[in-house]
């Protein structure tokens, strides 16, 4: 059992050394960029595709032609949320990895309270004949989230607030007394 503790502790040390050398941060940045491109690319692809196949997609769930017509309008606007949500989801994961999960909470609350809810309400009043603007209002909420994330990321990078983060696991020190207790 003590072998496992010592082995884990040496693994932690290797991780700390790699992080100090900057390799882990470079890998994190490269992976983040790749995931961002994949999520954004997928979102754009699906958004374009849905513009052409919205009615058959909605038709999978109902045969009512009125529901299909209005549902198609809504999904044609809402689908742009795939692109913007892909961006802010990547940023949220990145911020959480650096112990900045409050940013994820903040951008979601701001988007919901300032854009999604009032946008859906106002578009339902201003455009009662179509649901397309209501779908766009939801995508605009994710656009705001993405903009907040980009601004926070740039600010944190400029102020060097995204440094190596030591988790609770990486600061564990196993004393000789505790090693003998584990056996």
One Martini backbone bead per residue (centre of mass of N, CA, C, O) as a GRO file, in nm:
protein
  183
    1UNK     BB    1   0.057   0.063  -0.019
    2UNK     BB    2   0.302   0.259  -0.005
    3UNK     BB    3   0.371   0.249  -0.302
    4UNK     BB    4   0.121   0.405  -0.403
    5UNK     BB    5   0.177   0.669  -0.256
    6UNK     BB    6   0.458   0.720  -0.376
    7UNK     BB    7   0.373   0.708  -0.670
    8UNK     BB    8   0.167   0.937  -0.659
    9UNK     BB    9   0.365   1.152  -0.557
   10UNK     BB   10   0.552   1.135  -0.809
   11UNK     BB   11   0.333   1.215  -1.011
   12UNK     BB   12   0.289   1.493  -0.896
   13UNK     BB   13   0.571   1.597  -0.943
   14UNK     BB   14   0.574   1.565  -1.248
   15UNK     BB   15   0.342   1.759  -1.294
   16UNK     BB   16   0.475   2.007  -1.168
   17UNK     BB   17   0.717   2.017  -1.356
   18UNK     BB   18   0.561   2.044  -1.621
   19UNK     BB   19   0.418   2.305  -1.542
   20UNK     BB   20   0.675   2.474  -1.500
   21UNK     BB   21   0.763   2.432  -1.809
   22UNK     BB   22   0.469   2.467  -1.979
   23UNK     BB   23   0.348   2.215  -2.120
   24UNK     BB   24   0.062   2.202  -1.999
   25UNK     BB   25  -0.030   2.480  -2.099
   26UNK     BB   26   0.007   2.426  -2.398
   27UNK     BB   27  -0.179   2.183  -2.415
   28UNK     BB   28  -0.429   2.328  -2.314
   29UNK     BB   29  -0.440   2.543  -2.539
   30UNK     BB   30  -0.456   2.350  -2.779
   31UNK     BB   31  -0.708   2.193  -2.693
   32UNK     BB   32  -0.892   2.436  -2.673
   33UNK     BB   33  -0.873   2.520  -2.971
   34UNK     BB   34  -0.975   2.257  -3.090
   35UNK     BB   35  -1.251   2.250  -2.945
   36UNK     BB   36  -1.346   2.522  -3.054
   37UNK     BB   37  -1.339   2.442  -3.355
   38UNK     BB   38  -1.527   2.202  -3.338
   39UNK     BB   39  -1.774   2.339  -3.211
   40UNK     BB   40  -1.802   2.566  -3.419
   41UNK     BB   41  -1.812   2.393  -3.677
   42UNK     BB   42  -2.056   2.225  -3.598
   43UNK     BB   43  -2.252   2.460  -3.554
   44UNK     BB   44  -2.245   2.568  -3.844
   45UNK     BB   45  -2.329   2.315  -3.992
   46UNK     BB   46  -2.606   2.273  -3.849
   47UNK     BB   47  -2.726   2.553  -3.909
   48UNK     BB   48  -2.728   2.515  -4.216
   49UNK     BB   49  -2.881   2.249  -4.238
   50UNK     BB   50  -3.152   2.336  -4.093
   51UNK     BB   51  -3.248   2.541  -4.309
   52UNK     BB   52  -3.331   2.280  -4.504
   53UNK     BB   53  -3.454   2.057  -4.257
   54UNK     BB   54  -3.669   2.154  -4.047
   55UNK     BB   55  -3.940   2.015  -4.113
   56UNK     BB   56  -3.851   1.714  -4.093
   57UNK     BB   57  -3.751   1.732  -3.804
   58UNK     BB   58  -4.019   1.819  -3.672
   59UNK     BB   59  -4.184   1.579  -3.809
   60UNK     BB   60  -4.074   1.353  -3.610
   61UNK     BB   61  -4.283   1.470  -3.362
   62UNK     BB   62  -4.509   1.548  -3.584
   63UNK     BB   63  -4.821   1.594  -3.793
   64UNK     BB   64  -4.873   1.885  -3.739
   65UNK     BB   65  -4.858   2.152  -3.954
   66UNK     BB   66  -4.847   2.391  -3.756
   67UNK     BB   67  -4.613   2.290  -3.582
   68UNK     BB   68  -4.411   2.263  -3.812
   69UNK     BB   69  -4.411   2.557  -3.901
   70UNK     BB   70  -4.332   2.688  -3.622
   71UNK     BB   71  -4.093   2.501  -3.552
   72UNK     BB   72  -3.919   2.579  -3.798
   73UNK     BB   73  -3.884   2.871  -3.726
   74UNK     BB   74  -3.750   2.832  -3.452
   75UNK     BB   75  -3.508   2.641  -3.532
   76UNK     BB   76  -3.374   2.843  -3.733
   77UNK     BB   77  -3.289   3.031  -3.490
   78UNK     BB   78  -3.185   2.841  -3.255
   79UNK     BB   79  -2.940   2.687  -3.399
   80UNK     BB   80  -2.720   2.912  -3.340
   81UNK     BB   81  -2.663   2.810  -3.052
   82UNK     BB   82  -2.456   2.590  -3.123
   83UNK     BB   83  -2.221   2.780  -3.174
   84UNK     BB   84  -2.217   2.958  -2.910
   85UNK     BB   85  -2.224   2.724  -2.704
   86UNK     BB   86  -1.960   2.592  -2.790
   87UNK     BB   87  -1.790   2.827  -2.692
   88UNK     BB   88  -1.888   2.865  -2.389
   89UNK     BB   89  -1.829   2.575  -2.302
   90UNK     BB   90  -1.524   2.582  -2.340
   91UNK     BB   91  -1.472   2.815  -2.147
   92UNK     BB   92  -1.595   2.692  -1.894
   93UNK     BB   93  -1.393   2.459  -1.874
   94UNK     BB   94  -1.141   2.635  -1.860
   95UNK     BB   95  -1.215   2.796  -1.606
   96UNK     BB   96  -1.253   2.554  -1.415
   97UNK     BB   97  -0.956   2.449  -1.444
   98UNK     BB   98  -0.866   2.747  -1.309
   99UNK     BB   99  -1.081   2.830  -1.077
  100UNK     BB  100  -1.321   3.010  -1.261
  101UNK     BB  101  -1.643   2.937  -1.221
  102UNK     BB  102  -1.781   3.218  -1.182
  103UNK     BB  103  -1.790   3.294  -1.482
  104UNK     BB  104  -2.000   3.087  -1.569
  105UNK     BB  105  -2.223   3.189  -1.390
  106UNK     BB  106  -2.231   3.482  -1.486
  107UNK     BB  107  -2.290   3.447  -1.795
  108UNK     BB  108  -2.556   3.291  -1.755
  109UNK     BB  109  -2.717   3.496  -1.590
  110UNK     BB  110  -2.696   3.734  -1.784
  111UNK     BB  111  -2.824   3.595  -2.032
  112UNK     BB  112  -3.095   3.526  -1.904
  113UNK     BB  113  -3.178   3.815  -1.782
  114UNK     BB  114  -3.094   4.004  -2.049
  115UNK     BB  115  -3.199   3.805  -2.303
  116UNK     BB  116  -3.375   3.548  -2.302
  117UNK     BB  117  -3.627   3.642  -2.153
  118UNK     BB  118  -3.680   3.923  -2.282
  119UNK     BB  119  -3.654   3.828  -2.576
  120UNK     BB  120  -3.889   3.625  -2.581
  121UNK     BB  121  -4.106   3.821  -2.494
  122UNK     BB  122  -4.072   4.048  -2.709
  123UNK     BB  123  -4.099   3.869  -2.965
  124UNK     BB  124  -4.390   3.772  -2.897
  125UNK     BB  125  -4.506   4.067  -2.924
  126UNK     BB  126  -4.375   4.176  -3.204
  127UNK     BB  127  -4.393   3.851  -3.335
  128UNK     BB  128  -4.678   3.665  -3.353
  129UNK     BB  129  -4.645   3.517  -3.654
  130UNK     BB  130  -4.349   3.428  -3.538
  131UNK     BB  131  -4.061   3.224  -3.408
  132UNK     BB  132  -3.781   3.312  -3.505
  133UNK     BB  133  -3.702   3.546  -3.303
  134UNK     BB  134  -3.708   3.364  -3.051
  135UNK     BB  135  -3.469   3.191  -3.140
  136UNK     BB  136  -3.266   3.425  -3.162
  137UNK     BB  137  -3.274   3.514  -2.864
  138UNK     BB  138  -3.129   3.263  -2.760
  139UNK     BB  139  -2.870   3.298  -2.928
  140UNK     BB  140  -2.801   3.578  -2.802
  141UNK     BB  141  -2.736   3.468  -2.523
  142UNK     BB  142  -2.488   3.303  -2.622
  143UNK     BB  143  -2.337   3.539  -2.740
  144UNK     BB  144  -2.298   3.687  -2.475
  145UNK     BB  145  -2.142   3.462  -2.337
  146UNK     BB  146  -1.908   3.455  -2.539
  147UNK     BB  147  -1.819   3.751  -2.497
  148UNK     BB  148  -1.759   3.729  -2.197
  149UNK     BB  149  -1.547   3.505  -2.223
  150UNK     BB  150  -1.348   3.655  -2.403
  151UNK     BB  151  -1.306   3.895  -2.213
  152UNK     BB  152  -1.209   3.730  -1.969
  153UNK     BB  153  -0.972   3.592  -2.105
  154UNK     BB  154  -0.817   3.845  -2.185
  155UNK     BB  155  -0.796   3.967  -1.903
  156UNK     BB  156  -0.654   3.728  -1.763
  157UNK     BB  157  -0.408   3.724  -1.948
  158UNK     BB  158  -0.313   4.022  -1.904
  159UNK     BB  159  -0.318   3.964  -1.569
  160UNK     BB  160  -0.214   3.679  -1.498
  161UNK     BB  161  -0.472   3.467  -1.390
  162UNK     BB  162  -0.366   3.202  -1.569
  163UNK     BB  163  -0.224   2.996  -1.384
  164UNK     BB  164  -0.107   2.765  -1.218
  165UNK     BB  165  -0.292   2.502  -1.075
  166UNK     BB  166  -0.341   2.387  -0.749
  167UNK     BB  167  -0.453   2.119  -0.628
  168UNK     BB  168  -0.515   1.922  -0.371
  169UNK     BB  169  -0.344   1.683  -0.486
  170UNK     BB  170  -0.069   1.858  -0.539
  171UNK     BB  171  -0.041   1.922  -0.204
  172UNK     BB  172   0.028   1.650  -0.113
  173UNK     BB  173   0.166   1.520   0.194
  174UNK     BB  174   0.360   1.237   0.285
  175UNK     BB  175   0.437   1.110   0.563
  176UNK     BB  176   0.596   0.866   0.736
  177UNK     BB  177   0.373   0.819   0.939
  178UNK     BB  178   0.141   0.777   0.731
  179UNK     BB  179   0.267   0.540   0.576
  180UNK     BB  180   0.256   0.339   0.818
  181UNK     BB  181  -0.058   0.357   0.849
  182UNK     BB  182  -0.136   0.237   0.567
  183UNK     BB  183  -0.010  -0.057   0.604
   0.00000   0.00000   0.00000
